[in-house]
């Protein structure tokens, strides 16, 4: 059986069906039903945030966030992320202005932000890459100085804390992804988080066509609602998250014990005050040739890591081409190894052995099961 970069955690089917039975009995499958409301309330408590709005997916959440913040012109962002970070800026009629990343944390380098700011700049749009924290204090200082909004792509940052605070509290708005590949998921889904009461009000109606009531409207909106069926999946998973994160931490420590000291591998530098969620296990190789050789060895053994994130977004064919040497270099050499709560210790041990053998130019097949 193949081992992919992640495996969607699915609850006991009977548990999920117990929610479906209640949905069938009520007849309400969408339009802010009781399960969406319950999930939002439980997520606010679990994550320690003031306002949280579930959405149909994270991309729609980012679209709503850009509208809620009234952004236009240029938005400073990172070239090292999933394509949605850039595409949503373009989709909303703004222009991404890339700033290179920090070679250690892989997040947006605040020391380069000020030089990229122009009269057309309206916001900074960083990404907490792999759930690692951006330099939130430095970014906040720059935003205050230049009167810019800060929108965080927190797709990877479920349950991450920095200095005992939710990472989602920083900036004007943060957006989570609840896609099936994520640590916590609702199959498809996302959430918008803010501490600002006025922004919260705007987001609340923007995700529901602008409705004030059945026959009245606050203003412009879109359909960004989450369904009851998706919320039910989230309600099944949420109580299990502490155990899932703990298991992923344990499996990551096994990877660490094998790979941390290999001369051709390094790991991103995580913030010292970070309470990490173990969303990913990225490694950075010394060369792209090593990465490709390793991928070939793993693929031959039915193991499928992913090049998160490749290529660097400044190379997309619908943005202005700019040179981002650090992001381009990292994108060519970074690989996320399989990590899921349901992986066995033996599987992680075997993957580690294959990684080392590929780097040492020997790639025997190992029987994982």
C-alpha positions as CSV (number, residue, x, y, z in Angstrom):
1,X,0.0,0.0,0.0
2,X,1.3,3.5,-0.9
3,X,2.3,6.0,1.7
4,X,1.4,9.5,0.7
5,X,2.7,12.8,2.2
6,X,-0.3,12.8,4.4
7,X,-3.4,10.7,5.1
8,X,-6.8,12.2,5.8
9,X,-7.9,11.3,9.3
10,X,-11.4,9.9,9.2
11,X,-13.4,9.3,12.4
12,X,-15.4,6.1,13.1
13,X,-18.1,6.0,10.5
14,X,-20.8,5.3,13.1
15,X,-19.8,8.5,14.9
16,X,-20.1,10.6,11.8
17,X,-23.4,8.9,10.8
18,X,-24.8,9.9,14.2
19,X,-24.4,13.5,13.1
20,X,-25.9,12.8,9.7
21,X,-28.9,11.2,11.3
22,X,-29.6,14.5,13.2
23,X,-29.1,16.4,10.0
24,X,-31.6,14.2,8.2
25,X,-34.1,14.6,11.0
26,X,-33.8,18.4,11.0
27,X,-33.8,18.8,7.3
28,X,-31.3,21.6,7.5
29,X,-28.1,21.0,5.6
30,X,-26.7,24.5,5.2
31,X,-27.5,28.2,5.9
32,X,-25.8,28.5,9.3
33,X,-27.3,25.4,10.9
34,X,-26.8,24.2,14.5
35,X,-23.6,22.1,13.7
36,X,-21.8,25.1,12.0
37,X,-22.7,27.3,15.0
38,X,-21.6,24.6,17.4
39,X,-18.3,24.1,15.5
40,X,-17.6,27.8,15.5
41,X,-18.2,28.1,19.2
42,X,-16.0,25.0,20.0
43,X,-13.2,26.2,17.7
44,X,-13.2,29.6,19.4
45,X,-12.8,28.0,22.7
46,X,-10.2,25.4,21.6
47,X,-8.1,27.9,19.7
48,X,-8.5,30.8,22.1
49,X,-9.8,33.4,19.7
50,X,-12.5,36.1,19.8
51,X,-14.2,35.8,16.4
52,X,-14.2,32.8,14.1
53,X,-16.3,32.3,11.0
54,X,-16.3,28.9,9.2
55,X,-16.2,29.1,5.4
56,X,-16.6,26.7,2.5
57,X,-12.9,26.7,2.0
58,X,-9.8,28.8,2.8
59,X,-9.5,30.4,-0.6
60,X,-13.0,31.9,-0.2
61,X,-12.0,32.9,3.3
62,X,-9.0,34.8,1.9
63,X,-11.2,36.5,-0.8
64,X,-13.6,37.6,1.9
65,X,-10.7,38.9,4.1
66,X,-9.3,41.0,1.2
67,X,-12.8,42.5,0.6
68,X,-13.4,43.0,4.4
69,X,-10.0,44.9,4.7
70,X,-10.9,47.0,1.5
71,X,-7.5,46.1,0.0
72,X,-6.4,47.4,-3.4
73,X,-3.2,48.1,-5.3
74,X,-0.2,46.2,-4.2
75,X,-0.1,43.5,-1.5
76,X,3.3,42.4,-0.2
77,X,3.5,38.7,0.1
78,X,5.8,35.7,0.0
79,X,7.0,33.7,-3.0
80,X,7.2,30.5,-0.9
81,X,3.7,29.2,-0.3
82,X,0.9,27.3,-2.0
83,X,-0.4,28.9,-5.2
84,X,-3.6,30.1,-3.5
85,X,-1.7,32.8,-1.6
86,X,-0.8,34.5,-4.9
87,X,-3.8,33.5,-7.0
88,X,-6.3,35.0,-4.5
89,X,-4.5,38.4,-4.7
90,X,-4.7,38.4,-8.5
91,X,-8.3,37.1,-8.4
92,X,-9.4,40.0,-6.3
93,X,-7.8,42.6,-8.7
94,X,-4.7,43.3,-6.6
95,X,-1.0,42.9,-7.4
96,X,1.3,40.6,-5.5
97,X,4.5,42.3,-4.5
98,X,7.0,39.7,-3.6
99,X,9.5,39.9,-0.8
100,X,12.1,37.1,-0.3
101,X,12.0,34.8,2.7
102,X,14.2,34.2,5.6
103,X,16.5,31.2,4.8
104,X,16.1,29.8,8.3
105,X,12.4,30.1,9.1
106,X,11.2,30.1,5.4
107,X,8.7,32.8,6.3
108,X,8.6,36.3,4.9
109,X,11.7,38.3,5.8
110,X,10.6,41.5,7.6
111,X,14.0,43.1,6.9
112,X,13.1,43.2,3.2
113,X,9.5,44.5,3.6
114,X,10.1,48.2,3.9
115,X,12.1,48.5,0.7
116,X,9.2,46.9,-1.2
117,X,6.5,49.4,0.1
118,X,5.2,52.0,-2.4
119,X,2.4,54.5,-2.5
120,X,0.2,51.7,-3.9
121,X,0.9,49.2,-1.0
122,X,-2.2,48.5,1.1
123,X,-1.3,45.3,3.1
124,X,1.3,42.8,4.1
125,X,0.2,39.2,3.4
126,X,2.6,36.7,5.1
127,X,2.3,33.0,5.5
128,X,3.0,31.0,8.7
129,X,4.9,28.4,6.5
130,X,4.4,24.8,7.7
131,X,2.8,26.3,10.8
132,X,6.0,28.0,11.8
133,X,5.5,31.5,13.1
134,X,6.4,34.6,11.1
135,X,8.2,37.4,12.9
136,X,4.9,38.9,14.0
137,X,6.3,41.7,16.1
138,X,8.5,43.0,13.3
139,X,5.7,42.8,10.8
140,X,3.3,44.6,13.2
141,X,5.8,47.4,13.7
142,X,6.2,47.9,9.9
143,X,2.4,47.8,9.4
144,X,1.9,50.5,12.1
145,X,4.7,52.7,10.6
146,X,3.3,52.6,7.1
147,X,-0.4,52.3,8.1
148,X,-0.8,48.9,6.3
149,X,-3.2,46.0,7.0
150,X,-1.9,42.6,7.9
151,X,-3.6,39.5,6.6
152,X,-2.0,36.2,7.7
153,X,-2.4,33.0,5.6
154,X,-2.6,30.6,8.5
155,X,-3.6,27.6,6.5
156,X,-1.0,25.4,8.3
157,X,-1.4,26.9,11.7
158,X,-4.3,25.2,13.5
159,X,-3.6,25.1,17.2
160,X,-0.1,26.8,16.9
161,X,0.7,29.1,19.7
162,X,3.4,31.7,20.1
163,X,4.3,33.0,23.6
164,X,1.3,31.1,24.9
165,X,-1.0,33.0,22.5
166,X,-2.8,31.7,19.5
167,X,-0.9,32.5,16.4
168,X,-4.3,33.5,14.9
169,X,-4.5,36.6,17.2
170,X,-1.8,38.4,15.3
171,X,-2.5,40.7,12.4
172,X,-5.9,42.1,11.4
173,X,-7.2,38.8,10.0
174,X,-5.9,35.2,9.9
175,X,-7.4,32.5,7.6
176,X,-7.2,28.8,8.4
177,X,-7.6,25.9,6.0
178,X,-9.7,22.9,6.9
179,X,-9.0,21.0,3.7
180,X,-8.8,17.2,3.9
181,X,-5.0,17.3,3.7
182,X,-4.7,19.5,6.8
183,X,-4.1,18.7,10.4
184,X,-7.7,19.5,11.4
185,X,-10.2,19.2,8.5
186,X,-13.9,19.4,7.6
187,X,-13.2,17.6,4.2
188,X,-13.4,21.0,2.5
189,X,-13.5,24.2,4.6
190,X,-11.7,27.0,6.3
191,X,-12.2,29.7,8.9
192,X,-11.6,33.5,9.1
193,X,-10.3,34.7,12.5
194,X,-10.2,38.3,13.8
195,X,-10.1,40.2,17.1
196,X,-11.7,43.3,15.6
197,X,-15.4,43.7,16.2
198,X,-16.1,45.8,13.2
199,X,-14.2,43.4,10.9
200,X,-16.1,40.5,12.4
201,X,-19.4,42.2,11.6
202,X,-18.3,42.8,8.0
203,X,-17.1,39.2,7.6
204,X,-20.3,37.8,9.1
205,X,-22.5,39.3,6.3
206,X,-19.9,39.1,3.5
207,X,-19.8,35.3,3.7
208,X,-23.6,35.1,3.3
209,X,-24.4,37.3,0.2
210,X,-24.4,40.4,2.4
211,X,-27.7,39.5,4.0
212,X,-29.0,41.6,6.9
213,X,-32.2,39.6,7.0
214,X,-34.3,37.6,4.5
215,X,-35.2,40.8,2.5
216,X,-32.4,43.3,3.5
217,X,-28.7,43.6,3.0
218,X,-25.8,45.2,4.8
219,X,-23.8,45.3,1.5
220,X,-21.8,43.2,-0.9
221,X,-21.3,39.6,-0.1
222,X,-20.5,36.2,-1.5
223,X,-21.5,32.6,-0.8
224,X,-18.8,31.4,1.6
225,X,-20.9,29.3,4.0
226,X,-19.9,25.9,5.4
227,X,-22.5,23.1,5.2
228,X,-23.8,21.1,8.1
229,X,-22.3,17.9,6.6
230,X,-18.8,19.5,6.7
231,X,-19.2,20.9,10.1
232,X,-20.2,17.5,11.4
233,X,-16.9,16.1,10.2
234,X,-15.1,18.9,12.2
235,X,-17.1,18.1,15.3
236,X,-16.1,14.5,15.1
237,X,-12.4,15.4,14.8
238,X,-12.0,18.3,17.2
239,X,-12.1,16.2,20.5
240,X,-9.3,14.0,19.0
241,X,-6.9,16.8,18.1
242,X,-4.8,16.7,21.2
243,X,-4.1,13.0,20.7
244,X,-3.5,13.5,17.0
245,X,-1.0,16.3,17.5
246,X,0.8,14.3,20.2
247,X,1.1,11.3,17.9
248,X,2.5,13.4,15.1
249,X,4.9,14.9,17.5
250,X,6.1,11.5,18.5
251,X,6.5,10.4,14.8
252,X,8.4,13.6,14.1
253,X,10.8,12.8,17.0
254,X,11.5,9.5,15.3
255,X,12.4,11.3,12.0
256,X,14.6,13.6,14.1
257,X,16.5,10.8,15.7
258,X,17.5,9.5,12.3
259,X,17.8,12.6,10.1
260,X,18.7,15.6,12.2
261,X,22.5,14.9,12.2
262,X,22.8,13.9,8.5
263,X,25.2,16.4,6.8
264,X,23.0,16.7,3.7
265,X,19.8,17.5,5.6
266,X,18.7,20.5,7.6
267,X,15.4,21.5,9.1
268,X,13.7,24.9,9.1
269,X,14.4,27.0,12.2
270,X,11.3,27.2,14.3
271,X,10.7,30.1,16.7
272,X,11.9,29.4,20.2
273,X,8.6,30.4,21.8
274,X,6.5,28.4,19.4
275,X,4.2,25.6,20.5
276,X,4.2,23.8,17.2
277,X,1.3,21.7,15.8
278,X,3.5,19.2,13.8
279,X,1.5,19.9,10.6
280,X,4.4,18.9,8.4
281,X,7.8,17.3,8.4
282,X,9.9,19.4,5.9
283,X,13.6,18.7,5.2
284,X,15.9,20.9,3.2
285,X,18.6,19.1,1.1
286,X,21.9,20.4,0.1
287,X,21.2,20.2,-3.6
288,X,18.2,19.6,-5.9
289,X,20.0,16.6,-7.3
290,X,19.9,15.0,-3.9
291,X,16.2,15.8,-3.6
292,X,15.3,14.2,-6.9
293,X,17.4,11.1,-6.1
294,X,15.7,10.8,-2.8
295,X,12.2,11.2,-4.3
296,X,13.0,8.5,-6.9
297,X,14.1,6.1,-4.2
298,X,11.0,6.7,-2.1
299,X,8.6,6.5,-5.1
300,X,10.1,3.2,-6.1
301,X,9.1,2.0,-2.6
302,X,5.6,3.4,-2.9
303,X,6.3,6.4,-0.7
304,X,5.2,9.7,-2.1
305,X,6.5,12.8,-0.3
306,X,5.7,16.3,-1.8
307,X,7.7,19.2,-2.9
308,X,5.9,21.8,-0.7
309,X,6.3,24.3,-2.2
310,X,7.6,24.2,-5.8
311,X,8.0,26.2,-7.9
312,X,8.5,29.5,-6.2
313,X,5.4,31.6,-6.9
314,X,7.3,34.5,-8.5
315,X,7.8,32.1,-11.4
316,X,4.0,31.8,-12.1
317,X,3.1,32.8,-15.6
318,X,0.5,35.4,-14.5
319,X,2.7,37.5,-12.2
320,X,5.5,39.9,-13.0
321,X,8.7,38.0,-13.0
322,X,11.1,39.0,-10.2
323,X,14.1,37.3,-8.8
324,X,13.7,35.8,-5.3
325,X,17.0,33.9,-4.9
326,X,16.4,32.5,-1.4
327,X,12.8,31.3,-2.1
328,X,13.8,29.8,-5.4
329,X,16.8,28.0,-3.8
330,X,14.7,26.6,-1.0
331,X,11.8,25.6,-3.3
332,X,14.3,23.5,-5.3
333,X,15.6,21.7,-2.3
334,X,12.7,21.3,0.2
335,X,10.7,18.1,0.6
336,X,7.9,17.2,3.0
337,X,8.1,13.6,4.2
338,X,5.0,11.6,5.0
339,X,3.4,12.5,8.3
340,X,0.1,11.3,9.6
341,X,-1.2,10.1,12.9
342,X,-2.0,6.7,11.5
343,X,1.6,6.1,10.3
344,X,3.3,3.4,12.3
345,X,6.7,3.8,14.0
346,X,8.1,1.1,11.8
347,X,6.9,3.0,8.6
348,X,8.6,6.2,9.8
349,X,11.8,4.2,10.6
350,X,11.8,2.6,7.2
351,X,11.2,6.0,5.4
352,X,14.1,7.4,7.3
353,X,16.4,4.5,6.3
354,X,15.4,5.0,2.7
355,X,16.1,8.7,2.9
356,X,19.6,8.1,4.3
357,X,20.4,5.3,1.8
358,X,19.4,7.6,-1.1
359,X,21.6,10.4,0.2
360,X,24.4,7.9,0.6
361,X,23.9,6.7,-3.0
362,X,22.5,3.3,-2.0
363,X,18.8,2.7,-2.3
364,X,17.7,-0.8,-1.3
365,X,14.0,-1.7,-1.2
366,X,12.5,-2.1,2.3
367,X,9.4,-4.1,3.1
368,X,7.3,-1.7,5.1
369,X,4.5,-4.1,6.0
